[in-house]
Amino acid sequence: MNSIVVHSAKTLLLALMLIASSDRLSAQTDSTSYDELSKLLDENTDKSVKEYSYGAFKTTRVINGHSIENTGKGILDFKISHRFSPMSGGVHEFFGLDGASIRLGLDYGVSDAITVGLGRSSMYKEYDGYVKAKILRQTNKNEMPISLSYVGGMSVTSLQTERLFRTLVAPEKYPFSNRLFYFNQLLIARKISNALTLQLTPTHVHYNFVETAAEPNDILALGAGGRIKFNKRLTLNLEYFYQFTQLNNTTNSLSVGIDIETGGHVFQLHFSNSSGMTERTFIAQTTDRWGDGGFRFGFNIARVFTVVKPKGFENAKNKIW
């Protein structure tokens, strides 16, 4: 009963404040005005509510790898990722722009804590899927100093049966199970300030099939990444994955880029020595080296769509919905 009274009083006070401040709010969107006033009321009515840190990254990817951010509940995030060929090809290869690999992905927020995703990459003709779950969330008053999430997924290659990795494999030695790959990650992040976020990503990648008996089926790696925020729409992102165990003739993935936010889109422009865009490819199968000119230009484009509107906003008609 008390909660109903508090909610009713809050709603009435919010309406009065909106009427009284209509001139000031006329230059703002309806959603911004509501959020600001609602936050003010929350601060005055319930001091026990935890204030979570948000906006550690602009999107759910740092560059290649996952960021601590989740897709919101009821939101569909459509991602187009492109990686061109190495710039070492020079003018003849138009500095890598003549060749490219692409991944199309769909990420959906089942809840604010759980995101699921599916994708298809032209490299290895690979299909992938994952689940990301929030475990801990950083709070503004440091009751919880970090955010922690788990990501787990798998992928399958649909290449012709005689080829896997870089060598030819006899069809009779190529059962379906050899096409499968798995990964597990922890995302450990802290938003140190509005301008700086750092993240560590311990990772395990499993291959059902490797080319030689000397190569490990399990790759252990540690990712380190972060972003520096210049203003509301522009950030600098860095990402590096160090492998403790490696496949033959591979190297560590290093990427640097910028994020540009333009309303409903986030453009990620970057340079990386990795051509793959799934965990098993960019973490464990990167073969090009920055020192040899083996870095390439790439980009990610994210566009979000509201599939299920939040409760109470079903009939809202402002620009967000």
Buried (B, 14 or more C-beta within 10 A) or exposed (E): EEEEEEEEEBEEBBEEBBEEBEEEBEEEEBBEBBEBBBEEBEEEEEEEEEEEBEEBBBBBBBBBBBBBBBBBBBBBBEBEBBBBBBBBBEEEBEBBEEBBBBBEBBBBBBEBBBBBBBBBBBBBEBBBBBEBBBEEBBBEEEEBEBBBBEBBBBBBBEBEBEEBBEEEBEEEEBEEEBBBBBBBBBBBBBBEEEEEBBBBBEBBBBBEBBBEEEBBEEBBBEBBBBBBBEEEEEBEBBBBBBBEBBBEEBBBBBBBBBBBBEEEEBBBBBBBBBBBBBBBBBBBBBBBBBEEBBBBBBBBBBEBEEEEEEEEBEEBEEEEE
